[in-house]
Amino acid sequence: SRFASISTEFMGLMKKVQTSPLIVNVITINGVQRSLERLADLLQKIQKALGEYLERERAGFPRFYFVGDEDLLDIIGNSKNVQKIQKHFRKMFAGIATIILSEDESAIIGISSREGEDLIFISPIVLAEHPQINDWLGLLEKEMRMTLATLLSEAVSGVKDFRADGKFDREKYMVWIGKYQAQLVLLASQITWSENCDNALAKI
């Protein structure tokens, strides 16, 4: 690669410098200034090309804008090893600490929060079917939303189980709370409260 050839040439130049490190001797090395200027120019071109490549990757998956260039390179370089990029998920997704993999690590079956709550996907993401990291990260985001939406609908419907005929069943309420993530419990409670307020106002 271009960077490897630059590195080799620079190391060769530094070996010459090492033999006589005094500046008065370094400046006498044949073409040293011209070589350094050319290498610096080539490095700038490589840096520009790398920046353009990373920008294209970010355009393909906007959450990459939440991580720096070094982290993004680590993510892309280890795209086939999900375990190695686990540490970057909390930077891209505020509510995700890690992702949950199947036993053979061939599929993403859910996500886990920093608080220790797990969300198991309704439809697991098979990595072999989506080898490009942009693709399976996009599917992860989509599946997270779909699973949360489905569970929220179930949670709202489940309110009837412990509030039947206007009576509050504490035991069924605790079972309902334990069945869903805290975010869904709070949101379902707020939706139910809003619906009850609408119904009460409609009767006035």
N, C-alpha and C positions, 0 to 999 in steps of 0.2 A: 504494500500500500504506500501511498504518498507519505504518510506520517512515518512509516518504518524507514523509508529511505532518508528522510530528513533527520530522523533520530540517529541513524547509522553515520551519516555525514557529520552531524554535530559531535557525536562521541569521538569520531576520528580526530576532529579539530581539537577537542578538549584533551586528548591524549598528547597532542603536540604541546599544548599549553602546560600540561602537567610536568613535562620534562624540563621546562624552563618557565616557571610561573611569574617571574618578574615582568611587570608591564612593559618595561623598555625592550624586553626580549619578545614579548607577545606581539607587539606592533610590527616587529620585523618579519613575522611569519608571512610568507608569500600569499597575498590575496585574502588575508584574514578579514579585513573590513568588508570587502565585497561579498565574501562567503556568508558572513553573519547577516548582512543586509538582505541577501537573497533568501536565506533560511527564514528570517523574520517575515519576509513578504509571503513566502509559501505557507508559513504557519497561519498568517492572517487569512489567506484564501481557504485553508482547511477549516479554520474557525468559522468563517462565514458560511461555508457549505454545511458544516455541522449544525449551525444555528438554523439554517433553512430547513434542514431535515427534521430537526426537533419541532420546528413550527408546523410542519406538515403533520407530524404525529399528534400534536396538540389540537390541530384543526379536526383530525379524525376522532378524537375523544377529548372534548373540552376540559374534563376534570384533570387532565395532565397539566393544565395551567397552574394548578395548586401545588405542584412540586417543582423544584429547581432543576437545572440542566443535569447536574450530577446524579440526582435521584432518578430522573427520567431515563438517563443512559443505563442506570443499574436495572431499572424496570424492563427496558427493552432488551438488554443483554441477557436477562434471566427470565424472559417471557415464557419459556417452556418449563421453568421450575417455579411453580407457584409458591412453594414454601419460602423461597429466598426473597420474594417480594412482598411477603405478608406485612413487613414493617412499614410499607409505604401506604397501605390502605387507609389508615387513620388520617393521612394527609389529604387524600382524595375524597374520602367520605367521612363527614363529621361523626356519623353514628356507628361506623364500622371499625372495630378494632382488628378483627381477623376474619378470614373466611373459613367455612367448614368444608372439608373435603371428604369424599368417600374413602373407605378403607384402603382402596388401591390407588387413591389420589388421581383417579381418572375423571372425576366429575366434581363440580362445586354443588354442594347440597344445601348450603345455607350460609348465614353470616352470624357473627357474634359481636356484641357491643362491649364497651369498656366496663360496663356494669355487670357483665356476665350473662346477659340475656341472649338466648339463641333464637334465631328465626330460620326455620327449616323451609326451604323453597317448595312450592307445590310442584314445579317442574325443574328438576336438577339440570345443570348446564354441563353437557358432556364436552370436555376439552378437546378430544380428538376430532369432533365435528366442527370445532371452531378454533383452529390452531393460531390464528392471528390474535394478538393480545387486545387490539382495539375491538375486535368482534366480541370476544367473551366478556370483556369489561362492560361493553354496551349491553350485552344480554344480562349480565349480573345486575346492572342498574334497573333494567326493565323488569326482571323477575322479582327484584326487591319490591318495586312499586306494586306489581300485580299481586304478589303474595300478601302484602300489607293491606291492599284494597279488599281482597277476598276475605281475609281474616276480620277486617273491620266490619264488613257487612254481616258476617256471622256473629260478631260480638254485639252489634246493635240488635240483631234479632234475638240474641240470647238473653237480653235484658228482661224479656217477657217471662223467662223461666223463674226469676226470683221476685217479680213484681206482678204476679198474676192476681187479678181481681182487686187491684189496689193494695194488696198485702205484701209486706216485705219479708222474704224468706232469707234469713241470715246465712244458713248453711249453704243454700244454693248460690248465694251471692259470693261466698268465699271460694266455692268451686269455680265460678265464672271468672273471678279475679285471677285465680291460679292457672287458668287455661290460656290467657292471653298476655302479651307483653304490656308493660306499664303504659307505653305510649297509646296503645290501642284501647286499653281500659279507660284512660282519661278522655280520649277522643269520643269513644262510644258513649260515655257518661254525659259528655257535653252535648252530643247530638240528641240523646234521649231527653235531656233537660230542655233543650231548645224546642223539640217537638212537643213536649208537654206544655211549655209556655204558649206555643202557637195554638194548641188545642184549647187551652184554658181561655185565652183571649178571644178565640173564635166564638166561644159560648156566651160571651158578655153581650 
